[in-house]
Amino acid sequence: MRNRDTVPHRYLDRLDVARALDRAPDCTVGVLGDYVVDAYYYLDNSRSEISIETGVRTRAVRDVDIRLGAAGNVARNARALGCRDVRAYGVVGDDLYGRELVRLCEAASIDARGIVVQHGDWQTGVYTKPYDGDVELERTDIGNFNVARAETTADVLRRLAADLPELDVVVVNQQLLAGVHTAEFRAALAGVIAAQPETPFIVDSRDYPDEYGSAIRKLNLDEALAVLGRDRDPDAADGADAYAVVEELAARWNTDVVLTLGADGCLVAHRGTVTVVPGLHVVGLVDTVGAGDALLAGLAVAVAARENTPDAAFLGNLCAGLSVTMEATGAVTAADVRETLPSPDVRHRPALAYGRAEREYHRETEIEVIAPIDAEVRVAVFDFDGTISTLREGWEEVMRAFMIDEIIGDAGEHVSNQKREAIDRRVREYIDQSTGVQTISQMEGLRDMIVRHGYVAPQDLREPLRYKELYLSALGRSVTRRLQKLEAGELTPDDVTVKGSLAFVRTLADSGFTLYLASGTDEPDVVREARALGCEQYFTGGIHGSRNDVAGDPKKIVLDRLLSGVASRGLPVITFGDGPVEIRETKKRRGYAVGVASDEIRRWGLNEKKRTRLVLAGADLIVADFSEHDALLRLLGVAPIAGAR
């Protein structure tokens, strides 16, 4: 197996996998495996007290949420994706949680007639998850000492076998060591799979992936390496090592293999080809609980709809990416997927982004070439902050401190250091993920975090626009000081811009380029700051900034406008930016994207963290700054102008 289809754009050009959703209502999906419930307990210690009996402080529970977990969550997601007939096969105990699990199945319109009740030696599986704010505390599990009787597992298989002629796909979930998957059960199930070659089986087995015959396998890299008796190579976790692993397992089992790589998507071995299915770029809070279940459900629904495994895995991967944006074990709906399908945000070239693949440079320069430019371009879009201007350098730390203060509110000294550290980590992650989006969008994310942590009373919550005003007020003090120094002549424009950026913009304008400036910063501020730097006049296409409209991102609007006007002339636009938003939006519109991995403190040299984000967003070229002015111009097909710098 040597052919490798590795181009993410294959799926951006071929989004016909949506037809699986059209066919889903006519599909019947069976889900066999470990059925558990996820019991979420949301703590609010403002009502805790000292126990009279023990003298120990109690934990007060503000809210309880009981949901289907493991195989049950797979079934729930398949149902949410539009399958009208989803059937469950598994074991529960004769107990409170067993009855609740069956009730939850019925409430979700999942056929639970395949669920067998074992009386004795079995407690229904429960994952008890206490949450303090958005931090999950130590989990308590029920069901780890279950013993499945032979007659119980035989009954499960009997019920499955009776339904097999009506099933379009069977998902096999194995998550518990003390579950339904005894050695006898696994052997019998392998026999059922071998006897029913016309019915596709998909196996997601944490501990026994080697034992299910010709079924399609879905597993992660650690599980795959365990099958092969190898340890993970940290320097090749999503590169050649993963390719070699998925090829070897496909040959070992003589079947299709879906190897998941977390946020970076998955690799699919299918009929002699390994296909890269890109992961989704997610902005905002991330909760990975249930993502694997969502992927498995999407994969199964598409296979039931007779899609090939790579296209089915793409649908599954979309479901996983949407799942992580939901709190706890959420169900991804067909409507969620349809909304995402026309324009998904994907992660490109993870091995190269993380430095696990060799970089290639333009001749004897530090300009990294990922994809060469292959058409003449005379229209360019520039981001502003971090690409040209460094007037707002340090905004991340200002936003971090502001967000932490707003999340904690008046709780102050009552918030432990451990919780502060957890909040700090979550805020840093969010800022890193959301770099480049409009400030108003970031403030919507802040409000969500404030609500989730629960330190601020509902009546004290502010609207996103008010949070934005407060943040900009804090940031504006440093920006204003720099502008005042510019006006007083204490600083020159070169002191507060990325090295060579002003000269580069001027050269493009003098060479006949039509230049646009598009920024997530408020439009009046962008205009004022561009004027102060002396570059306003070069942007004859206009200066476009945020207008507090979340749906009206200025970068998307400008790119769409350009495409509608010049798309018929081939590659229409080149974009220069230091944030993933403008790079990603350019690639989705088939433009050429130059990532500016600038160090905003020094104003020259490469920022590796930025580079990683820009490569993942789809950058075709990476520059640290514009100091290699002439080489960059020639590479882009523009003749340098003598004395331009």
Secondary structure, 3 states (H helix, E strand, C coil): CCEEECCCHHHHHCCCCHHHHHHHHHCEEEEEECEEEEEEEEECHHHCCECCCCCCECCCEEEEEEEEEEHHHHHHHHHHCCCCEEEEEEEEECCHHHHHHHHHHHHCCCEEEEEEEECCCCCCEEEEEEEECCEECCCEEECCCCCCCHHHHHHHHHHHHHHHHHCCEEEEEECCCCCCCCHHHHHHHHHHHHHCCCCCEEEEECCCCCCCCCCEEEEEHHHHHHHHCCCCCCCCCCCHHHHHHHHHHHHHHCCCEEEECHHHCEEEEECCEEEEECCECCCCCCCCCCHHHHHHHHHHHHHHCCCCHHHHHHHHHHHHHHHCCCCCCCCCCHHHHHHHCCCCCECCCHHHHCCCCCCCECCCCCCEECCCCCCCCCEEEECCECCCECCCCCHHHHHHHHHHHHHHCCCHHHCCHHHHHHHHHHHHHHHHHHCCCCHHHHHHHHHHHHHHHCCCCHHHCCCHHHHHHHHHHHHHHHHHHHHHHHHCCCCCHHHHECCCHHHHHHHHHHCCCEEEEEEEEEHHHHHHHHHHHCCHHHCCCCEEEECCCCCCCHHHHHHHHHHHHHHHHCCCCEEEECCHHHHHHHHHCCCEEEEECECCCCCCCECHHHHHHHHHHCCCEEECCCCCHHHHHHHCCCCCCCCCC
